[in-house]
Amino acid sequence: MISVVFLPEQVVETVTVFGTSGFIAPGRTMSVYLGGVLGFLFVGGVVRWVMGRMAG
């Protein structure tokens, strides 16, 4: 489920290359907070899924 949100966010985040200020600026709110949190949740979900597959 989180990958449905994470992948489009990462695609949209590529516009930060062109941003100069505000939400879409490189290293700003979109990249650090939104991308960081979604990335963390995505990796955590993958780890949980893999651990479940290894146990069963």
PQR file of N, CA, C, O and H, with PARSE charges and radii, in Angstrom:
ATOM      1  N   MET A   1       0.818  -1.198   0.000 -0.4000 1.5000
ATOM      2  CA  MET A   1       0.000   0.000   0.000 -0.0000 2.0000
ATOM      3  C   MET A   1       0.859   1.259   0.000  0.5500 1.7000
ATOM      4  O   MET A   1       0.592   2.197  -0.751 -0.5500 1.4000
ATOM      5  N   ILE A   2       1.885   1.280   0.837 -0.4000 1.5000
ATOM      6  CA  ILE A   2       2.710   2.487   0.912 -0.0000 2.0000
ATOM      7  C   ILE A   2       3.459   2.726  -0.395  0.5500 1.7000
ATOM      8  O   ILE A   2       3.773   3.870  -0.724 -0.5500 1.4000
ATOM      9  H   ILE A   2       2.103   0.518   1.447  0.4000 1.0000
ATOM     10  N   SER A   3       3.751   1.662  -1.148 -0.4000 1.5000
ATOM     11  CA  SER A   3       4.449   1.857  -2.421 -0.0000 2.0000
ATOM     12  C   SER A   3       3.568   2.577  -3.432  0.5500 1.7000
ATOM     13  O   SER A   3       4.083   3.232  -4.339 -0.5500 1.4000
ATOM     14  H   SER A   3       3.496   0.732  -0.881  0.4000 1.0000
ATOM     15  N   VAL A   4       2.249   2.467  -3.293 -0.4000 1.5000
ATOM     16  CA  VAL A   4       1.327   3.188  -4.174 -0.0000 2.0000
ATOM     17  C   VAL A   4       1.481   4.693  -3.962  0.5500 1.7000
ATOM     18  O   VAL A   4       1.281   5.470  -4.896 -0.5500 1.4000
ATOM     19  H   VAL A   4       1.831   1.935  -2.557  0.4000 1.0000
ATOM     20  N   VAL A   5       1.830   5.108  -2.759 -0.4000 1.5000
ATOM     21  CA  VAL A   5       2.038   6.519  -2.451 -0.0000 2.0000
ATOM     22  C   VAL A   5       3.499   6.907  -2.681  0.5500 1.7000
ATOM     23  O   VAL A   5       3.786   7.997  -3.176 -0.5500 1.4000
ATOM     24  H   VAL A   5       1.992   4.477  -2.001  0.4000 1.0000
ATOM     25  N   PHE A   6       4.416   6.017  -2.321 -0.4000 1.5000
ATOM     26  CA  PHE A   6       5.840   6.323  -2.367 -0.0000 2.0000
ATOM     27  C   PHE A   6       6.356   6.538  -3.794  0.5500 1.7000
ATOM     28  O   PHE A   6       7.087   7.496  -4.045 -0.5500 1.4000
ATOM     29  H   PHE A   6       4.183   5.131  -1.919  0.4000 1.0000
ATOM     30  N   LEU A   7       5.993   5.676  -4.708 -0.4000 1.5000
ATOM     31  CA  LEU A   7       6.500   5.798  -6.075 -0.0000 2.0000
ATOM     32  C   LEU A   7       6.065   7.100  -6.752  0.5500 1.7000
ATOM     33  O   LEU A   7       6.914   7.807  -7.295 -0.5500 1.4000
ATOM     34  H   LEU A   7       5.399   4.898  -4.504  0.4000 1.0000
ATOM     35  N   PRO A   8       4.780   7.439  -6.739 -0.5600 1.5000
ATOM     36  CA  PRO A   8       4.403   8.721  -7.354  0.2800 2.0000
ATOM     37  C   PRO A   8       5.050   9.926  -6.663  0.5500 1.7000
ATOM     38  O   PRO A   8       5.397  10.906  -7.323 -0.5500 1.4000
ATOM     39  N   GLU A   9       5.213   9.856  -5.348 -0.4000 1.5000
ATOM     40  CA  GLU A   9       5.860  10.959  -4.636 -0.0000 2.0000
ATOM     41  C   GLU A   9       7.289  11.122  -5.099  0.5500 1.7000
ATOM     42  O   GLU A   9       7.759  12.247  -5.265 -0.5500 1.4000
ATOM     43  H   GLU A   9       4.931   9.060  -4.812  0.4000 1.0000
ATOM     44  N   GLN A  10       7.988  10.024  -5.309 -0.4000 1.5000
ATOM     45  CA  GLN A  10       9.362  10.099  -5.783 -0.0000 2.0000
ATOM     46  C   GLN A  10       9.432  10.661  -7.205  0.5500 1.7000
ATOM     47  O   GLN A  10      10.346  11.415  -7.537 -0.5500 1.4000
ATOM     48  H   GLN A  10       7.605   9.110  -5.173  0.4000 1.0000
ATOM     49  N   VAL A  11       8.478  10.297  -8.022 -0.4000 1.5000
ATOM     50  CA  VAL A  11       8.432  10.836  -9.389 -0.0000 2.0000
ATOM     51  C   VAL A  11       8.177  12.339  -9.344  0.5500 1.7000
ATOM     52  O   VAL A  11       8.842  13.105 -10.041 -0.5500 1.4000
ATOM     53  H   VAL A  11       7.735   9.684  -7.752  0.4000 1.0000
ATOM     54  N   VAL A  12       7.224  12.755  -8.535 -0.4000 1.5000
ATOM     55  CA  VAL A  12       6.927  14.183  -8.408 -0.0000 2.0000
ATOM     56  C   VAL A  12       8.103  14.924  -7.787  0.5500 1.7000
ATOM     57  O   VAL A  12       8.366  16.078  -8.125 -0.5500 1.4000
ATOM     58  H   VAL A  12       6.683  12.133  -7.969  0.4000 1.0000
ATOM     59  N   GLU A  13       8.806  14.261  -6.884 -0.4000 1.5000
ATOM     60  CA  GLU A  13       9.944  14.898  -6.213 -0.0000 2.0000
ATOM     61  C   GLU A  13      11.076  15.245  -7.174  0.5500 1.7000
ATOM     62  O   GLU A  13      11.933  16.064  -6.839 -0.5500 1.4000
ATOM     63  H   GLU A  13       8.593  13.323  -6.609  0.4000 1.0000
ATOM     64  N   THR A  14      11.097  14.651  -8.338 -0.4000 1.5000
ATOM     65  CA  THR A  14      12.132  14.997  -9.309 -0.0000 2.0000
ATOM     66  C   THR A  14      12.042  16.458  -9.741  0.5500 1.7000
ATOM     67  O   THR A  14      13.019  16.998 -10.261 -0.5500 1.4000
ATOM     68  H   THR A  14      10.401  13.986  -8.609  0.4000 1.0000
ATOM     69  N   VAL A  15      10.891  17.114  -9.541 -0.4000 1.5000
ATOM     70  CA  VAL A  15      10.787  18.538  -9.869 -0.0000 2.0000
ATOM     71  C   VAL A  15      11.629  19.388  -8.940  0.5500 1.7000
ATOM     72  O   VAL A  15      11.862  20.561  -9.232 -0.5500 1.4000
ATOM     73  H   VAL A  15      10.098  16.675  -9.119  0.4000 1.0000
ATOM     74  N   THR A  16      12.098  18.831  -7.820 -0.4000 1.5000
ATOM     75  CA  THR A  16      12.931  19.623  -6.919 -0.0000 2.0000
ATOM     76  C   THR A  16      14.254  19.999  -7.573  0.5500 1.7000
ATOM     77  O   THR A  16      14.953  20.889  -7.088 -0.5500 1.4000
ATOM     78  H   THR A  16      11.909  17.879  -7.582  0.4000 1.0000
ATOM     79  N   VAL A  17      14.599  19.341  -8.649 -0.4000 1.5000
ATOM     80  CA  VAL A  17      15.811  19.714  -9.386 -0.0000 2.0000
ATOM     81  C   VAL A  17      15.655  21.123  -9.959  0.5500 1.7000
ATOM     82  O   VAL A  17      16.632  21.861 -10.090 -0.5500 1.4000
ATOM     83  H   VAL A  17      14.031  18.618  -9.043  0.4000 1.0000
ATOM     84  N   PHE A  18      14.424  21.485 -10.297 -0.4000 1.5000
ATOM     85  CA  PHE A  18      14.169  22.773 -10.927 -0.0000 2.0000
ATOM     86  C   PHE A  18      13.700  23.844  -9.946  0.5500 1.7000
ATOM     87  O   PHE A  18      13.661  25.022 -10.300 -0.5500 1.4000
ATOM     88  H   PHE A  18      13.630  20.885 -10.191  0.4000 1.0000
ATOM     89  N   GLY A  19      13.346  23.461  -8.724 -0.4000 1.5000
ATOM     90  CA  GLY A  19      12.849  24.424  -7.750 -0.0000 2.0000
ATOM     91  C   GLY A  19      13.967  25.288  -7.199  0.5500 1.7000
ATOM     92  O   GLY A  19      15.116  24.857  -7.109 -0.5500 1.4000
ATOM     93  H   GLY A  19      13.378  22.504  -8.436  0.4000 1.0000
ATOM     94  N   THR A  20      13.617  26.509  -6.832 -0.4000 1.5000
ATOM     95  CA  THR A  20      14.612  27.407  -6.252 -0.0000 2.0000
ATOM     96  C   THR A  20      14.258  27.824  -4.837  0.5500 1.7000
ATOM     97  O   THR A  20      15.142  28.193  -4.064 -0.5500 1.4000
ATOM     98  H   THR A  20      12.684  26.858  -6.905  0.4000 1.0000
ATOM     99  N   SER A  21      12.976  27.771  -4.483 -0.4000 1.5000
ATOM    100  CA  SER A  21      12.577  28.150  -3.129 -0.0000 2.0000
ATOM    101  C   SER A  21      11.270  27.459  -2.773  0.5500 1.7000
ATOM    102  O   SER A  21      10.571  26.921  -3.632 -0.5500 1.4000
ATOM    103  H   SER A  21      12.258  27.471  -5.111  0.4000 1.0000
ATOM    104  N   GLY A  22      10.961  27.490  -1.491 -0.4000 1.5000
ATOM    105  CA  GLY A  22       9.692  26.947  -1.033 -0.0000 2.0000
ATOM    106  C   GLY A  22       9.659  25.427  -0.963  0.5500 1.7000
ATOM    107  O   GLY A  22      10.676  24.767  -0.752 -0.5500 1.4000
ATOM    108  H   GLY A  22      11.528  27.927  -0.793  0.4000 1.0000
ATOM    109  N   PHE A  23       8.456  24.897  -1.147 -0.4000 1.5000
ATOM    110  CA  PHE A  23       8.192  23.472  -0.972 -0.0000 2.0000
ATOM    111  C   PHE A  23       8.997  22.588  -1.908  0.5500 1.7000
ATOM    112  O   PHE A  23       9.429  21.509  -1.504 -0.5500 1.4000
ATOM    113  H   PHE A  23       7.629  25.434  -1.318  0.4000 1.0000
ATOM    114  N   ILE A  24       9.215  23.016  -3.158 -0.4000 1.5000
ATOM    115  CA  ILE A  24       9.867  22.149  -4.140 -0.0000 2.0000
ATOM    116  C   ILE A  24      11.355  22.415  -4.301  0.5500 1.7000
ATOM    117  O   ILE A  24      11.978  21.838  -5.192 -0.5500 1.4000
ATOM    118  H   ILE A  24       8.864  23.893  -3.487  0.4000 1.0000
ATOM    119  N   ALA A  25      11.945  23.263  -3.479 -0.4000 1.5000
ATOM    120  CA  ALA A  25      13.378  23.536  -3.586 -0.0000 2.0000
ATOM    121  C   ALA A  25      14.178  22.306  -3.157  0.5500 1.7000
ATOM    122  O   ALA A  25      13.734  21.558  -2.286 -0.5500 1.4000
ATOM    123  H   ALA A  25      11.439  23.732  -2.755  0.4000 1.0000
ATOM    124  N   PRO A  26      15.347  22.087  -3.755 -0.5600 1.5000
ATOM    125  CA  PRO A  26      16.175  20.938  -3.375  0.2800 2.0000
ATOM    126  C   PRO A  26      16.533  20.977  -1.880  0.5500 1.7000
ATOM    127  O   PRO A  26      16.948  22.011  -1.357 -0.5500 1.4000
ATOM    128  N   GLY A  27      16.367  19.849  -1.215 -0.4000 1.5000
ATOM    129  CA  GLY A  27      16.706  19.751   0.196 -0.0000 2.0000
ATOM    130  C   GLY A  27      15.729  20.450   1.120  0.5500 1.7000
ATOM    131  O   GLY A  27      16.044  20.688   2.286 -0.5500 1.4000
ATOM    132  H   GLY A  27      16.029  19.009  -1.639  0.4000 1.0000
ATOM    133  N   ARG A  28      14.569  20.778   0.627 -0.4000 1.5000
ATOM    134  CA  ARG A  28      13.591  21.495   1.442 -0.0000 2.0000
ATOM    135  C   ARG A  28      12.485  20.553   1.903  0.5500 1.7000
ATOM    136  O   ARG A  28      12.701  19.348   2.025 -0.5500 1.4000
ATOM    137  H   ARG A  28      14.314  20.585  -0.320  0.4000 1.0000
ATOM    138  N   THR A  29      11.322  21.093   2.153 -0.4000 1.5000
ATOM    139  CA  THR A  29      10.228  20.368   2.782 -0.0000 2.0000
ATOM    140  C   THR A  29       9.856  19.085   2.057  0.5500 1.7000
ATOM    141  O   THR A  29       9.744  18.035   2.690 -0.5500 1.4000
ATOM    142  H   THR A  29      11.145  22.072   2.054  0.4000 1.0000
ATOM    143  N   MET A  30       9.662  19.145   0.749 -0.4000 1.5000
ATOM    144  CA  MET A  30       9.224  17.960   0.002 -0.0000 2.0000
ATOM    145  C   MET A  30      10.264  16.851   0.085  0.5500 1.7000
ATOM    146  O   MET A  30       9.922  15.698   0.346 -0.5500 1.4000
ATOM    147  H   MET A  30       9.752  19.998   0.235  0.4000 1.0000
ATOM    148  N   SER A  31      11.507  17.184  -0.132 -0.4000 1.5000
ATOM    149  CA  SER A  31      12.564  16.169  -0.141 -0.0000 2.0000
ATOM    150  C   SER A  31      12.831  15.603   1.240  0.5500 1.7000
ATOM    151  O   SER A  31      12.924  14.387   1.410 -0.5500 1.4000
ATOM    152  H   SER A  31      11.785  18.121  -0.344  0.4000 1.0000
ATOM    153  N   VAL A  32      12.952  16.471   2.215 -0.4000 1.5000
ATOM    154  CA  VAL A  32      13.372  16.034   3.547 -0.0000 2.0000
ATOM    155  C   VAL A  32      12.233  15.387   4.329  0.5500 1.7000
ATOM    156  O   VAL A  32      12.364  14.262   4.811 -0.5500 1.4000
ATOM    157  H   VAL A  32      12.877  17.458   2.077  0.4000 1.0000
ATOM    158  N   TYR A  33      11.129  16.091   4.450 -0.4000 1.5000
ATOM    159  CA  TYR A  33      10.058  15.593   5.317 -0.0000 2.0000
ATOM    160  C   TYR A  33       9.151  14.597   4.606  0.5500 1.7000
ATOM    161  O   TYR A  33       8.991  13.468   5.071 -0.5500 1.4000
ATOM    162  H   TYR A  33      11.021  17.005   4.059  0.4000 1.0000
ATOM    163  N   LEU A  34       8.570  14.991   3.509 -0.4000 1.5000
ATOM    164  CA  LEU A  34       7.639  14.101   2.821 -0.0000 2.0000
ATOM    165  C   LEU A  34       8.369  12.876   2.257  0.5500 1.7000
ATOM    166  O   LEU A  34       7.960  11.744   2.515 -0.5500 1.4000
ATOM    167  H   LEU A  34       8.700  15.908   3.132  0.4000 1.0000
ATOM    168  N   GLY A  35       9.424  13.087   1.505 -0.4000 1.5000
ATOM    169  CA  GLY A  35      10.173  11.971   0.925 -0.0000 2.0000
ATOM    170  C   GLY A  35      10.844  11.105   1.967  0.5500 1.7000
ATOM    171  O   GLY A  35      10.878   9.881   1.835 -0.5500 1.4000
ATOM    172  H   GLY A  35       9.756  14.007   1.296  0.4000 1.0000
ATOM    173  N   GLY A  36      11.376  11.729   3.002 -0.4000 1.5000
ATOM    174  CA  GLY A  36      12.054  10.979   4.054 -0.0000 2.0000
ATOM    175  C   GLY A  36      11.117  10.067   4.833  0.5500 1.7000
ATOM    176  O   GLY A  36      11.429   8.903   5.084 -0.5500 1.4000
ATOM    177  H   GLY A  36      11.349  12.723   3.109  0.4000 1.0000
ATOM    178  N   VAL A  37       9.981  10.606   5.207 -0.4000 1.5000
ATOM    179  CA  VAL A  37       9.005   9.814   5.968 -0.0000 2.0000
ATOM    180  C   VAL A  37       8.445   8.682   5.113  0.5500 1.7000
ATOM    181  O   VAL A  37       8.368   7.540   5.566 -0.5500 1.4000
ATOM    182  H   VAL A  37       9.728  11.551   5.003  0.4000 1.0000
ATOM    183  N   LEU A  38       8.055   8.995   3.879 -0.4000 1.5000
ATOM    184  CA  LEU A  38       7.519   7.948   3.007 -0.0000 2.0000
ATOM    185  C   LEU A  38       8.577   6.898   2.691  0.5500 1.7000
ATOM    186  O   LEU A  38       8.268   5.707   2.643 -0.5500 1.4000
ATOM    187  H   LEU A  38       8.118   9.923   3.511  0.4000 1.0000
ATOM    188  N   GLY A  39       9.809   7.317   2.478 -0.4000 1.5000
ATOM    189  CA  GLY A  39      10.894   6.366   2.230 -0.0000 2.0000
ATOM    190  C   GLY A  39      11.133   5.452   3.415  0.5500 1.7000
ATOM    191  O   GLY A  39      11.323   4.247   3.250 -0.5500 1.4000
ATOM    192  H   GLY A  39      10.060   8.285   2.517  0.4000 1.0000
ATOM    193  N   PHE A  40      11.123   6.023   4.613 -0.4000 1.5000
ATOM    194  CA  PHE A  40      11.302   5.240   5.823 -0.0000 2.0000
ATOM    195  C   PHE A  40      10.194   4.210   5.976  0.5500 1.7000
ATOM    196  O   PHE A  40      10.462   3.049   6.286 -0.5500 1.4000
ATOM    197  H   PHE A  40      10.969   7.002   4.748  0.4000 1.0000
ATOM    198  N   LEU A  41       8.950   4.630   5.761 -0.4000 1.5000
ATOM    199  CA  LEU A  41       7.823   3.708   5.861 -0.0000 2.0000
ATOM    200  C   LEU A  41       7.887   2.615   4.803  0.5500 1.7000
ATOM    201  O   LEU A  41       7.560   1.459   5.075 -0.5500 1.4000
ATOM    202  H   LEU A  41       8.733   5.573   5.510  0.4000 1.0000
ATOM    203  N   PHE A  42       8.308   2.982   3.602 -0.4000 1.5000
ATOM    204  CA  PHE A  42       8.418   2.007   2.516 -0.0000 2.0000
ATOM    205  C   PHE A  42       9.465   0.943   2.848  0.5500 1.7000
ATOM    206  O   PHE A  42       9.206  -0.254   2.715 -0.5500 1.4000
ATOM    207  H   PHE A  42       8.574   3.920   3.381  0.4000 1.0000
ATOM    208  N   VAL A  43      10.636   1.380   3.275 -0.4000 1.5000
ATOM    209  CA  VAL A  43      11.709   0.434   3.613 -0.0000 2.0000
ATOM    210  C   VAL A  43      11.282  -0.436   4.795  0.5500 1.7000
ATOM    211  O   VAL A  43      11.528  -1.643   4.791 -0.5500 1.4000
ATOM    212  H   VAL A  43      10.847   2.352   3.383  0.4000 1.0000
ATOM    213  N   GLY A  44      10.645   0.160   5.805 -0.4000 1.5000
ATOM    214  CA  GLY A  44      10.151  -0.613   6.940 -0.0000 2.0000
ATOM    215  C   GLY A  44       9.129  -1.658   6.507  0.5500 1.7000
ATOM    216  O   GLY A  44       9.141  -2.784   7.005 -0.5500 1.4000
ATOM    217  H   GLY A  44      10.445   1.140   5.807  0.4000 1.0000
ATOM    218  N   GLY A  45       8.245  -1.289   5.583 -0.4000 1.5000
ATOM    219  CA  GLY A  45       7.259  -2.238   5.074 -0.0000 2.0000
ATOM    220  C   GLY A  45       7.892  -3.376   4.302  0.5500 1.7000
ATOM    221  O   GLY A  45       7.465  -4.524   4.424 -0.5500 1.4000
ATOM    222  H   GLY A  45       8.235  -0.374   5.179  0.4000 1.0000
ATOM    223  N   VAL A  46       8.899  -3.074   3.512 -0.4000 1.5000
ATOM    224  CA  VAL A  46       9.594  -4.119   2.753 -0.0000 2.0000
ATOM    225  C   VAL A  46      10.319  -5.064   3.706  0.5500 1.7000
ATOM    226  O   VAL A  46      10.288  -6.280   3.519 -0.5500 1.4000
ATOM    227  H   VAL A  46       9.246  -2.142   3.412  0.4000 1.0000
ATOM    228  N   VAL A  47      10.967  -4.513   4.717 -0.4000 1.5000
ATOM    229  CA  VAL A  47      11.669  -5.349   5.699 -0.0000 2.0000
ATOM    230  C   VAL A  47      10.673  -6.253   6.413  0.5500 1.7000
ATOM    231  O   VAL A  47      10.935  -7.442   6.593 -0.5500 1.4000
ATOM    232  H   VAL A  47      10.992  -3.525   4.869  0.4000 1.0000
ATOM    233  N   ARG A  48       9.545  -5.705   6.816 -0.4000 1.5000
ATOM    234  CA  ARG A  48       8.526  -6.521   7.496 -0.0000 2.0000
ATOM    235  C   ARG A  48       8.000  -7.626   6.583  0.5500 1.7000
ATOM    236  O   ARG A  48       7.818  -8.764   7.017 -0.5500 1.4000
ATOM    237  H   ARG A  48       9.333  -4.739   6.670  0.4000 1.0000
ATOM    238  N   TRP A  49       7.760  -7.292   5.337 -0.4000 1.5000
ATOM    239  CA  TRP A  49       7.275  -8.284   4.366 -0.0000 2.0000
ATOM    240  C   TRP A  49       8.297  -9.405   4.165  0.5500 1.7000
ATOM    241  O   TRP A  49       7.938 -10.582   4.149 -0.5500 1.4000
ATOM    242  H   TRP A  49       7.908  -6.368   4.985  0.4000 1.0000
ATOM    243  N   VAL A  50       9.568  -9.035   4.013 -0.4000 1.5000
ATOM    244  CA  VAL A  50      10.629 -10.034   3.811 -0.0000 2.0000
ATOM    245  C   VAL A  50      10.774 -10.926   5.033  0.5500 1.7000
ATOM    246  O   VAL A  50      10.924 -12.141   4.903 -0.5500 1.4000
ATOM    247  H   VAL A  50       9.860  -8.079   4.026  0.4000 1.0000
ATOM    248  N   MET A  51      10.730 -10.334   6.210 -0.4000 1.5000
ATOM    249  CA  MET A  51      10.857 -11.140   7.424 -0.0000 2.0000
ATOM    250  C   MET A  51       9.697 -12.124   7.551  0.5500 1.7000
ATOM    251  O   MET A  51       9.888 -13.254   8.001 -0.5500 1.4000
ATOM    252  H   MET A  51      10.608  -9.348   6.315  0.4000 1.0000
ATOM    253  N   GLY A  52       8.498 -11.702   7.159 -0.4000 1.5000
ATOM    254  CA  GLY A  52       7.353 -12.591   7.174 -0.0000 2.0000
ATOM    255  C   GLY A  52       7.509 -13.740   6.193  0.5500 1.7000
ATOM    256  O   GLY A  52       7.131 -14.873   6.492 -0.5500 1.4000
ATOM    257  H   GLY A  52       8.343 -10.785   6.793  0.4000 1.0000
ATOM    258  N   ARG A  53       8.067 -13.450   5.019 -0.4000 1.5000
ATOM    259  CA  ARG A  53       8.285 -14.484   4.009 -0.0000 2.0000
ATOM    260  C   ARG A  53       9.358 -15.473   4.450  0.5500 1.7000
ATOM    261  O   ARG A  53       9.260 -16.666   4.163 -0.5500 1.4000
ATOM    262  H   ARG A  53       8.374 -12.529   4.776  0.4000 1.0000
ATOM    263  N   MET A  54      10.390 -14.978   5.152 -0.4000 1.5000
ATOM    264  CA  MET A  54      11.462 -15.856   5.601 -0.0000 2.0000
ATOM    265  C   MET A  54      10.984 -16.764   6.735  0.5500 1.7000
ATOM    266  O   MET A  54      11.440 -17.903   6.842 -0.5500 1.4000
ATOM    267  H   MET A  54      10.469 -14.009   5.384  0.4000 1.0000
ATOM    268  N   ALA A  55      10.078 -16.282   7.579 -0.4000 1.5000
ATOM    269  CA  ALA A  55       9.602 -17.059   8.717 -0.0000 2.0000
ATOM    270  C   ALA A  55       8.609 -18.145   8.297  0.5500 1.7000
ATOM    271  O   ALA A  55       8.484 -19.174   8.960 -0.5500 1.4000
ATOM    272  H   ALA A  55       9.708 -15.357   7.493  0.4000 1.0000
ATOM    273  N   GLY A  56       7.908 -17.902   7.190 -0.4000 1.5000
ATOM    274  CA  GLY A  56       6.845 -18.825   6.816 -0.0000 2.0000
ATOM    275  C   GLY A  56       7.235 -19.721   5.742  0.5500 1.7000
ATOM    276  O   GLY A  56       6.439 -20.559   5.318 -0.5500 1.4000
ATOM    277  H   GLY A  56       8.010 -17.066   6.651  0.4000 1.0000
TER
END
